[in-house]
Amino acid sequence: MGAYVTWTLEVLAFAIFVVVAAVVPYARRKRDYWMNRGVLAAAGYRLLVNTLPGIRLHDRSLSGHRNDAKAAGAAVLGLYDAGRPTVLACDIRVAAAAMANDGFAEVETRGGREMSLLPTAVDAGAVTAVLPTMAVCVAELITSLEAVANRRLTIVPWTEVKKCATTVVATCVYGQPMVDSRIKAFAEQCDKALSGASGRPTVTDHFASYDLSSDGRASSSDFKQILRAAAADSDKIDADVADKQVRLDMFEFVTGTIEQTAALVTGALYELARDQNIQNHLREHLDSVLDEHQEQVTIDQLDRLPYLENVLKETLRKYPLAAVVRRVATKPYVVPGTGGRGTIEPDSLIVVPVYELHHDAEHFTEPEKFQPHRFPGQLSSAYMPHGSGPQSYIGKHFVELEAKLVIAMLMSRYEVHVDSATPGTPPDPLDRKSFEGVRMTVANRSSVRESTMGASLRQFHMSNGVNSGDRKFLFF
């Protein structure tokens, strides 16, 4: 028995020796790759774990990596993502350079998906033209919540807003009102694309049969016409590829806008429900411009609601829709502050931790607190909720306008509160599914005012010694 134990220990020791003898040189080679390029490498297991193929760099690990780099005073940190050399942009200058698209490109452009040539086609002016279409769809959402608000019931804002956003997008894409059955089919197609149920979603799969021709009756809310006009005016797009480009941008717009709108509105309502002071302050601003039962909101009215704009900006700061952005270097990049010694080679990945930048006290004081009043004073170059630069999300103006419209119309009529019985889960920008778990109670403002007035009267009666039998005379 003793000999068997001894033999087992010897085999185990030899195995450990072999592993160490293989792992140590391997780890040194991976670390030396970055050291030879003048870039600080992550220490120990933090570097080694993602050098193996198939083991991806997890977004949640970026906080620890960035803290290590900041402690060492480094602008970037050398890492790996499934074996591929990857740099974490810890300095805002590096993050801005990666976003600017000069020497960097979207990762997807190297994986078979072409880069959009019309990222600014859906600009603020084009989006303003669809406001009337948005307003009609949002008014239907607000009206549908009336019965819920009368009974002070709990809703899942993600679900409600996603339905509304789907109708808005479908109407704007097709340029005309759609029957429920067609909207349902459209929603199913979008869900299929987002879930990847049919494999990697492609433009051909979902828009191959879509008619891009003009019938002469196109409205200003027809996005296919907006994109076709932009493609025709672009000197970068050949006539032969214009059709494909429009389908590409249509796909990006549709598959991104619906869930981004739902996430933005959910995040804003969650914070308003948690802080009644901010909610009341917002409502005071809304009441100064909007009527409580107003069904149509104009762009002029929205422009006169700066505090609503601040609420949206702060929501996007705390819950950035692009929490982590990845780019790929297309040419050598010299890291600032390294005296020309730090270099990022072409084909290396660069990761911009937007969520970490938005929650850095160096850029935003008390970053964990929801403080709309921090804007515009604290707006800095670290603020990049949709990404930044030429390849920022094509539908960002559309998402922000729709979210602003939903919140303005909803908060002018209702109050939202955290449901103490079923509070759900708080939203987490690093886990989009978490937004689906947010729960809140909706109440009519009139019923809340009556309840508050009743409580005030009862307090008044009690303080003045009026018993319940005498109260009826006070209402005569």
Secondary structure, 3 states (H helix, E strand, C coil): CHHHHHHHHHHHHHHHHHHHHHHHHHHHHHHHHHHCCCCCECCCHHHHHHHCCCCCCCHHHHHHHHHHHHHHCCCEEEEEECCEEEEEECCHHHHHHHHCCCCEEEHHHHCCCCCCCCCCCCCHHHHHCCHHHHHHHHHHHHHHCHHHHHCCCEECHHHHHHHHHHHHHHHHHHCCCCCHHHHHHHHHHHHHHHHCCCCCCCHHHHHCCCCCCCCCCCCCCCHHHHHHHHHHHCCCCCHHHHHHHHHHHHHHHHHHHHHHHHHHHHHHHHHHHHCHHHHHHHHHHHHHHCCCCCCCCCHHHHHCCHHHHHHHHHHHHHCCCCCCEEEEECCCEECCCCCCCCEECCCCEEEECHHHHHCCCCCCCCCCCCCHHHCCCCCCCCCCCCCCCCCCCCCHHHHHHHHHHHHHHHHHHEEEEECCCCCECCCECCEHHHHHHECEEEEEHHHHHHHHHHHHHHHHHHHCCCCCCCHHHHHC
